[in-house]
Amino acid sequence: MKTYPKIFGLLSLLLIAGLVLTACKGGGDNNPTPTSTLAPTPTQTTENGWYWKPGGFIDYALSGMPDFDQKQNGWSLTAAAPTWSYCGPVAMANSMWWFDSEFEPNPVAPPTVNDGYPLVQSYSPVGAALWDDHDTQNVIPFVDDLAMRMDTDGQRTGSAHAGTNIEDMAAAVTQYLIDTGTDDDFYMHLEKSPEFDWIAGEVKRCQDVVLLLGFWQLQTDPTHASNGEWVRVGGHYVTCAGVNTDTHQLGVSDPYRDNAEAGKPGRVPAAHTYPHGVSVHNDAKYVSHDIFDITESTSPGGLWKFDAYADDFDVANFVGQNWAADLLNYQGQYDTSLPVQVEIDYAIAVSPYVPPTPTPSPTPTWNPTPTPTVTPPPVTPETPVPVDTPIVTPTRTPTPCSGGPVITGVHSVHRTKPTGGGFTVEIHFLPTYFPKGTNVYDIHFWSGGVCLGSEYFETPLVPCTTYTFDVETPPGMGVPECITICLTDQNHNPIGSTASWLVGDNVVDLTTHLTDYGTGIWQDAAGGWWIKVHPETEYFGDPQTSTQIYDLHYWAFENCEPIPLGAENFGTPLISDEWHEYMLGPVVAPELVLVQVSDATGAIWGVAWSWPFLEQQ
């Protein structure tokens, strides 16, 4: 059974081929030739224990992790008074570019057009001369594409937010891997308040890590002088370029500044003038890898902080930017008179299932006339590492969950695999029901008394993460319309179950945006059961936006057999940010209800799971 974690955003609804990407929009300094004095000699980094992401990839990451600049191309909230907001897509572009260079099977240096690996592709305008995927011209449209996918500044959905929300970034990365056909080579995992040792381990084993740094202040309420309150005023993304576990330091590619070039701790592998124009680092050879001490933190944001990061840093540029949903309750006003503590709030790691073959030499010799290829090397994935390392115990016999309770706050769908038989299961744990994390360690897939497969984890599964598993079916068995998913604890004892429903490729799981967050099933004073749905504006758009929901069909399940509970048909689509409720009729208290959503033609385009309220009303 192939296992890999994915966070599926709703970005799959985008028609990627319909995006019109432009190479240049103006804004910023695009002079590629530095004209100032040589950069100050950077502080030497010769301490034992340093590990830097490898360089030497001639196609094209000569100096290790790239260090693109976010202060270009009008990547700002406002044009009149620039507030640069693209650090999220820029930090992830560094990572994707580096991986594409590492996996390139037949390297040829740009500007020669040669692209043998599809993770980064050329954005040359239609009708114009083709440029290479690692050409300096490709940086801006590549970042623009990532920004659109990540909904940076709300440009895709129209939502009112600044910068990039971590959940949007995570969903966009997974969808990008799918769209580029590299999701069999890489997977993404999201880590809240990561440990320093976890970050170090990921970097050292050839994973790429992007950090969301939070800017926190301890502010005192003047009416309660003895009580301080931590507030988060904004955030910023950086890419890990190196780590030193002996000295507890991280080296980063910072999209906003170049500390090492300015003479502060860090390294500059390829000498170039400083200061320089913002487009100079679009040549990935030129980087500034800035070093910071990492120490334990005291704010609610994370377990570790960057010491002295806010010294001489333009915190004001990032006020109100770059959030995670669970951090919004800490929003506060920036007080310029108070110190800023810079926490590691979140990390997004992109990980390969297996190392690339061949691994380029750190000092390769460029042959200017090789024969380019557009076919990536065959990769046979090993059993991949999900969010946590799975324990492979094929002899363990799972126990069916017959009679066990339905575990609320878990929703799952499965889809027929296009090739190879079997199906793919997507399972997600909602943070509303698991605010402190789950106690689920194992997952078993059952159909008609037959166990189709099992997955075992060393640490509990994490809310806000969609886990995806490929499940094989025995010879002669088709893909079941409904399967039971048994959930077990750390000691492999059943704690309950949930169901998964077979859906089409284009059917969206709407649970998070239609029936979660206080909606669901509830019982009235007369004992009747009702279902309540609420189209969330996060997905459907601002209040009063049409949702394209015309019909709702309700199903309960008994031994995984669907039981119709009724339907509603509307002449006009439901409107977002409004409540809608429907009496399910004289039914026994349903533990689990499936809501099917159809459009004006009656075609099912979405599904959502619903459970009883956490507290019945």
C-alpha positions in Angstrom: 0.0 0.0 0.0 1.4 3.3 -1.0 1.0 6.0 1.7 1.7 9.7 1.5 0.3 12.7 3.2 -1.3 15.5 1.2 -3.2 18.6 2.2 -5.8 19.0 -0.6 -6.8 22.6 -1.0 -9.7 23.6 -3.1 -7.3 24.9 -5.7 -8.0 21.9 -7.8 -11.0 23.8 -9.1 -8.7 26.2 -10.9 -8.2 25.6 -14.5 -4.5 26.0 -14.5 -4.2 26.1 -18.3 -6.4 29.2 -18.3 -4.1 31.3 -16.2 -2.4 34.0 -18.2 1.0 34.6 -16.8 3.1 37.7 -17.6 6.8 37.8 -17.3 7.1 41.5 -16.1 4.6 43.9 -14.6 7.0 46.7 -13.6 7.8 47.8 -10.1 11.0 47.4 -8.2 14.5 47.7 -9.4 15.1 45.3 -12.3 18.6 46.4 -13.1 20.6 43.1 -13.3 24.0 44.7 -13.0 25.1 45.7 -9.5 26.9 49.1 -9.5 27.9 49.7 -5.9 31.0 48.7 -3.9 31.9 45.1 -3.1 29.9 43.6 -0.2 31.5 43.6 3.2 33.3 40.4 4.1 30.7 38.2 5.7 31.3 36.6 9.1 33.1 33.3 8.7 31.0 30.2 9.4 33.7 27.6 10.0 32.3 26.2 13.2 32.0 22.4 13.4 28.5 21.1 12.8 27.4 23.3 9.9 25.4 21.6 7.2 24.4 23.6 4.2 22.0 22.6 1.5 24.3 21.4 -1.4 25.2 23.6 -4.3 27.0 22.8 -7.5 23.9 22.1 -9.5 24.8 23.7 -12.8 21.1 23.6 -13.9 20.8 25.7 -11.7 21.6 26.2 -8.0 25.4 26.8 -7.8 25.4 28.2 -4.3 22.9 25.9 -2.6 19.4 27.2 -1.6 18.4 30.2 -3.8 17.7 33.6 -2.3 15.2 35.4 -4.4 14.0 38.9 -3.5 10.4 39.8 -2.7 10.9 43.5 -3.3 10.3 43.5 -7.0 7.7 43.4 -9.7 5.1 45.3 -7.7 4.7 42.5 -5.2 3.2 44.9 -2.7 -0.1 45.6 -1.0 0.0 49.2 -2.3 1.9 50.8 -5.1 2.1 54.3 -3.6 3.8 53.2 -0.3 5.1 49.7 -1.0 4.4 47.1 1.6 6.1 44.0 0.2 3.9 40.9 0.8 5.2 38.1 -1.4 7.6 36.5 1.0 5.5 33.3 1.1 5.6 32.4 -2.6 9.2 33.7 -2.9 10.3 31.4 0.0 8.6 28.4 -1.5 10.0 29.3 -5.0 13.5 29.0 -3.5 12.7 25.5 -2.3 11.1 24.3 -5.6 13.9 25.8 -7.7 16.5 23.9 -5.6 14.7 20.6 -5.8 14.2 21.0 -9.6 17.9 21.6 -9.9 18.8 18.6 -7.8 16.5 16.3 -9.7 17.5 17.5 -13.2 18.7 14.3 -14.9 20.7 15.9 -17.7 22.0 19.3 -16.4 22.9 22.1 -18.8 23.4 25.6 -17.5 21.0 28.4 -18.6 20.3 30.3 -20.7 20.5 27.1 -22.9 16.9 25.8 -22.9 17.0 22.4 -21.2 14.3 21.1 -18.9 14.4 17.4 -18.0 12.4 17.6 -14.7 8.9 19.1 -14.5 8.8 20.6 -10.9 9.7 24.0 -12.3 8.8 24.7 -15.9 9.3 27.6 -18.3 6.7 30.4 -18.2 7.7 31.9 -21.6 4.8 33.8 -23.0 2.9 32.2 -25.9 4.4 33.3 -29.2 7.7 34.5 -27.6 11.1 32.9 -27.7 11.3 30.0 -25.3 13.5 30.6 -22.2 14.9 28.0 -19.8 13.1 27.0 -16.6 16.0 28.3 -14.6 16.6 31.5 -16.6 16.5 34.7 -14.6 13.4 35.7 -16.6 11.5 32.7 -15.1 11.7 33.8 -11.5 9.0 36.5 -11.6 6.3 34.5 -13.5 7.1 31.4 -11.4 6.5 33.4 -8.2 3.4 35.0 -9.7 2.0 31.5 -10.3 2.7 30.4 -6.7 1.2 33.6 -5.3 -2.0 33.0 -7.3 -2.2 29.4 -6.1 -1.5 30.5 -2.5 -4.1 33.3 -2.6 -1.4 35.8 -1.5 -3.2 39.1 -0.6 -6.5 37.4 -1.4 -5.9 37.7 -5.2 -7.5 34.4 -6.0 -10.5 34.4 -3.7 -10.9 38.1 -3.1 -10.7 37.5 0.7 -9.4 40.4 2.7 -6.0 39.3 4.0 -2.4 40.4 3.6 0.4 38.1 2.6 -0.1 34.4 2.6 -2.0 32.2 5.1 -0.2 29.0 6.0 -3.1 26.8 5.2 -3.4 28.3 1.7 0.3 27.7 1.2 0.1 24.1 2.3 -2.8 23.4 0.0 -1.2 25.2 -2.9 2.0 23.2 -2.6 0.2 19.9 -2.6 -1.9 20.9 -5.6 1.2 22.2 -7.4 2.9 18.8 -7.0 -0.1 17.2 -8.4 -0.4 19.6 -11.3 3.3 19.2 -12.3 3.1 15.4 -12.0 5.7 15.2 -9.2 3.4 14.1 -6.4 4.8 10.6 -6.7 8.3 12.1 -6.0 7.5 14.6 -3.3 5.0 15.1 -0.4 4.3 18.1 1.8 3.8 18.2 5.6 2.9 21.0 7.9 4.3 21.3 11.4 3.0 23.7 14.0 5.5 25.1 16.6 8.3 22.8 15.2 11.1 21.7 17.5 14.6 22.8 16.5 15.8 19.2 16.3 12.9 18.5 13.9 13.9 21.4 11.6 17.5 20.3 11.8 16.6 16.7 10.9 14.5 17.7 8.0 17.2 20.0 6.5 19.9 17.4 7.0 18.0 14.6 5.3 17.6 16.6 2.2 14.1 18.0 2.9 13.3 21.6 2.1 11.8 23.7 5.0 10.0 27.0 4.8 9.4 28.7 8.2 6.6 31.0 9.1 8.1 33.5 11.6 5.8 35.3 13.9 6.5 38.8 15.2 5.3 38.8 18.8 5.2 41.6 21.5 4.5 41.4 25.2 2.1 44.3 25.6 0.9 45.5 29.0 -2.7 46.5 29.6 -2.5 49.9 31.3 -5.5 49.1 33.5 -3.8 45.9 34.7 -0.1 46.9 34.9 1.0 43.6 36.4 -0.5 41.5 33.6 1.2 41.3 30.2 -0.5 40.0 27.1 1.3 38.5 24.1 0.1 39.7 20.8 1.1 38.7 17.3 1.5 41.8 15.0 2.5 40.0 11.8 4.6 37.3 10.2 7.3 36.6 7.6 8.4 33.5 5.6 12.1 32.4 5.1 13.7 29.3 3.6 16.1 27.2 5.5 19.5 27.0 3.8 21.6 25.4 6.5 21.8 24.3 10.1 24.3 23.9 12.9 23.2 21.6 15.7 26.4 22.1 17.7 25.8 25.9 18.0 22.0 25.8 17.7 21.9 28.1 14.6 20.0 28.2 11.4 21.0 29.7 8.1 18.2 31.1 6.0 17.5 32.6 2.6 15.5 35.7 3.6 13.3 37.2 0.8 13.4 40.6 2.4 17.0 41.3 3.4 20.6 40.1 3.0 22.3 40.2 6.3 25.3 38.2 5.3 26.1 40.5 2.5 25.8 43.5 4.9 28.6 42.0 7.0 26.5 40.2 9.6 26.7 36.5 10.4 26.2 34.3 7.4 27.8 33.3 4.2 28.0 34.6 0.6 29.3 31.7 -1.5 29.5 33.7 -4.8 31.0 37.2 -4.3 28.9 40.0 -5.8 28.6 43.7 -5.2 26.5 45.1 -2.3 24.2 46.9 -2.2 22.6 45.8 -5.4 19.4 45.8 -7.4 16.6 43.5 -6.3 16.8 41.4 -9.5 20.4 40.4 -8.9 19.4 37.3 -6.9 17.2 36.2 -9.7 20.5 34.6 -10.8 20.4 31.8 -8.3 24.2 31.8 -8.0 24.0 35.0 -5.9 22.7 34.4 -2.4 23.0 35.7 1.1 22.6 32.9 3.7 22.0 34.7 7.0 22.7 33.0 10.3 20.8 33.4 13.5 21.0 31.8 17.0 17.9 29.8 17.9 16.9 29.7 21.5 13.8 28.7 23.5 10.9 31.1 23.3 8.4 32.5 25.9 5.5 33.6 23.7 2.5 31.4 22.6 3.7 31.4 19.0 6.3 28.6 19.0 8.8 26.6 21.0 11.9 28.4 19.5 12.8 31.9 18.5 15.3 33.7 16.3 17.5 35.8 18.5 18.2 39.3 17.4 16.2 38.8 14.2 14.2 42.0 14.7 17.3 44.1 15.2 17.4 46.7 12.4 14.6 44.8 10.7 11.6 46.6 9.1 8.9 44.9 11.2 6.4 47.5 10.1 6.4 46.1 6.5 4.9 42.9 7.8 2.3 44.1 10.3 -0.9 42.3 9.6 0.6 39.8 7.2 1.0 36.0 7.0 -1.2 34.2 9.5 -2.5 30.8 10.5 -6.1 30.3 11.5 -5.2 29.4 15.1 -3.1 32.5 15.5 -5.8 35.0 14.6 -7.0 35.3 18.1 -3.6 36.8 19.1 -3.8 39.7 16.6 -2.6 43.0 18.1 -1.5 46.5 17.2 2.3 47.0 16.6 3.8 49.1 19.3 7.1 50.6 18.0 8.3 51.3 21.5 8.3 47.6 22.5 10.7 44.9 21.6 9.7 42.2 19.0 10.3 38.5 19.6 10.5 36.4 16.5 9.0 33.0 16.9 9.0 29.9 14.6 5.2 29.6 14.4 5.0 26.9 11.6 7.1 25.0 9.2 6.2 23.6 5.8 8.5 20.8 4.6 8.6 19.4 1.1 10.2 16.0 1.1 11.2 13.5 -1.6 10.2 9.9 -1.2 13.6 8.8 -2.5 16.8 10.7 -3.3 17.3 11.8 -6.9 19.4 9.6 -9.2 22.1 10.5 -10.2 23.2 13.0 -7.5 25.2 15.8 -9.2 28.7 16.4 -8.2 29.4 19.5 -6.0 32.0 20.6 -8.6 30.6 19.5 -11.9 32.2 20.2 -15.3 29.8 21.7 -17.8 29.6 20.1 -21.2 28.1 22.8 -23.4 26.6 20.5 -26.0 24.9 17.6 -24.3 21.7 16.1 -25.7 18.8 17.5 -23.6 15.9 15.3 -22.6 12.4 16.0 -21.4 11.9 12.6 -19.7 12.6 12.5 -16.0 14.4 9.4 -14.6 12.2 6.6 -13.5 11.6 6.7 -9.7 10.4 3.8 -7.7 9.1 5.2 -4.5 9.9 3.4 -1.3 7.3 3.3 1.4 7.2 7.1 2.0 7.3 9.0 5.3 3.9 10.5 6.2 3.6 13.3 8.8 5.2 10.8 11.2 7.2 7.7 10.4 4.9 4.7 10.0 5.7 1.4 11.7 5.7 -1.4 9.1 4.2 -4.4 10.8 2.5 -6.5 8.1 1.8 -9.4 10.5 -0.5 -7.4 12.8 -4.1 -8.4 12.4 -6.5 -5.4 12.7 -9.7 -5.8 14.8 -12.9 -4.7 13.1 -14.8 -1.8 14.7 -18.2 -3.4 14.7 -20.3 -1.7 17.3 -17.8 1.0 18.0 -18.8 4.7 18.2 -18.6 7.0 15.2 -15.7 9.4 15.9 -17.0 12.9 15.2 -14.8 15.4 13.4 -13.3 13.0 11.0 -14.4 13.1 7.3 -13.3 10.9 4.5 -13.9 10.3 0.8 -12.3 7.9 -1.6 -11.9 7.9 -5.4 -11.2 5.2 -7.9 -7.5 5.2 -9.1 -7.3 6.0 -12.8 -4.7 3.2 -13.3 -3.6 0.2 -11.4 -6.9 -0.7 -9.7 -7.9 0.1 -6.2 -8.8 3.5 -4.8 -7.4 6.5 -3.0 -8.7 7.5 0.4 -8.6 11.1 1.7 -9.1 11.4 5.5 -9.1 14.7 7.5 -9.3 15.5 11.2 -11.1 18.8 11.9 -9.5 21.1 14.5 -12.9 22.1 15.8 -13.3 18.6 17.2 -9.6 18.0 18.0 -8.3 21.3 19.5 -5.6 19.4 21.3 -4.8 16.9 18.7 -6.1 13.4 18.2 -5.3 10.1 19.9 -5.5 8.2 16.6 -2.4 6.2 15.8 -3.6 3.5 13.3 -6.1 3.4 10.4 -7.7 0.2 9.1 -9.9 0.1 5.9 -12.8 -2.4 5.9 -15.5 -3.5 3.4 -17.9 -6.3 4.0 -15.8 -7.9 6.7 -12.7 -7.8 4.6 -9.7 -5.7 5.7 -8.3 -3.9 2.7 -5.3 -2.5 4.4 -3.8 -0.8 7.5 -1.5 2.1 8.3 0.4 2.5 11.6 2.0 5.6 13.0 4.4 6.2 15.8 2.8 9.5 16.8 -0.9 10.6 16.8 -2.4 11.9 13.5 -2.6 15.6 13.3 -5.7 17.8 12.7 -5.7 20.2 9.8 -3.9 17.6 7.6 -5.5 15.5 4.9 -3.9 12.1 4.8 -4.0 10.2 1.6 -3.7 6.5 1.2 -3.7 4.2 -1.9 -5.7 1.1 -1.1 -5.7 -2.1 -3.2 -8.7 -4.3 -3.6 -8.6 -8.2 -3.8 -9.0 -9.8 -7.2 -12.6 -9.7 -8.4 -13.6 -7.0 -5.9 -14.6 -3.6 -7.4 -14.2 -0.3 -5.5 -16.8 -0.3 -2.7 -19.3 2.6 -2.6 -18.8 2.8 1.1 -16.0 1.6 3.4 -15.6 1.6 7.1 -12.5 3.2 8.6 -11.5 1.8 11.9 -9.4 4.1 14.2 -7.2 2.7 16.9 -5.1 4.1 19.7 -1.4 3.9 20.6 -1.9 0.4 21.9 -3.7 -0.6 18.7 -7.1 -0.9 20.5 -10.2 0.3 18.5 -11.6 3.6 19.7 -14.2 4.1 17.0 -14.8 4.4 13.3 -16.0 6.6 10.5 -17.2 6.0 6.9 -15.9 7.0 3.6 -18.0 7.5 0.5 -17.0 6.9 -3.1 -17.0 10.2 -5.1 -16.0 11.2 -8.6 -12.8 12.8 -9.6 -14.3 16.3 -9.8 -16.4 16.1 -6.6 -15.1 18.4 -3.8 -15.1 17.5 -0.1 -16.9 20.5 1.3 -17.1 19.4 5.0 -14.8 22.1 6.3 -16.7 24.8 4.5 -20.3 23.7 4.8 -21.0 21.6 8.0 -18.1 22.2 10.4 -17.6 25.0 12.9 -20.7 24.6 15.0 -23.0 23.4 12.3 -24.2 19.8 11.9 -26.9 17.6 13.4 -29.0 18.7 16.4 -32.1 17.6 18.3 -35.1 19.9 19.0 -37.2 19.8 22.2 -39.7 17.4 20.6 -37.0 14.9 19.8 -36.8 15.6 16.1 -33.4 15.6 14.4 -32.4 18.5 12.2 -29.4 19.2 10.1 -27.9 22.7 9.8 -25.5 23.9 7.1 -23.6 27.1 6.7 -21.7 27.9 3.5 -18.5 29.5 4.8 -17.2 32.6 3.1 -13.6 31.2 3.3 -14.4 29.0 0.3 -17.6 30.4 -1.3 -16.6 34.1 -1.2 -17.8 37.2 0.7 -21.2 37.3 2.3 -24.1 37.2 -0.1 -22.0 35.4 -2.8 -23.8 32.7 -4.8 -22.5 29.3 -3.9 -23.7 27.2 -6.9 -25.5 25.0 -4.4 -29.0 24.3 -5.8 -29.9 20.9 -4.2 -29.0 19.1 -0.9 -29.4 15.3 -0.5 -29.1 13.7 2.9 -28.0 10.1 3.7 -27.4 8.2 6.9 -25.5 4.9 7.1 -26.2 1.6 8.8 -23.4 -1.0 8.5 -22.1 1.2 5.7 -25.4 0.9 3.7 -26.8 4.4 2.7 -30.3 5.3 3.9 -32.0 8.2 2.2 -33.1 10.9 4.6 -34.6 13.4 2.2 -33.5 16.2 -0.1 -34.1 19.8 -0.8 -34.4 21.5 -4.1 -34.0 25.2 -4.7 -34.8 27.4 -7.7 -31.8 29.7 -7.0 -28.4 29.0 -5.4 -27.8 29.2 -1.7 -26.0 32.3 -0.5 -22.8 32.2 1.5 -22.6 33.2 5.2 -26.3 32.2 5.8 -27.7 29.4 7.9 -30.0 26.7 6.4 -31.6 23.9 8.4 -33.8 21.0 7.4 -35.7 18.4 9.5 -34.4 14.9 8.8 -37.7 13.3 9.8 -38.6 10.5 12.2 -35.1 8.9 12.4 -33.1 7.5 15.3 -30.4 9.8 16.3 -28.0 9.7 13.3 -24.3 9.4 14.2 -23.2 10.4 10.7 -24.9 12.1 7.8 -23.6 12.6 4.3 -24.7 15.7 2.5 -24.5 15.6 -1.3 -24.4 19.0 -3.1 -25.7 19.4 -6.7 -25.7 22.3 -9.1 -28.5 23.7 -11.3 -28.4 20.7 -13.6 -28.7 18.2 -10.7 -25.0 17.0 -11.1 -23.3 16.2 -7.8 -20.2 18.4 -7.4 -19.6 18.3 -3.7 -20.1 16.3 -0.5 -19.9 17.1 3.2 -20.0 15.0 6.3 -22.1 16.0 9.4 -22.2 14.8 13.0 -24.1 15.8 16.1 -23.1 19.1 17.7 -20.4 18.9 20.3 -23.2 20.0 22.7 -26.7 19.1 21.5 -29.1 22.1 21.4 
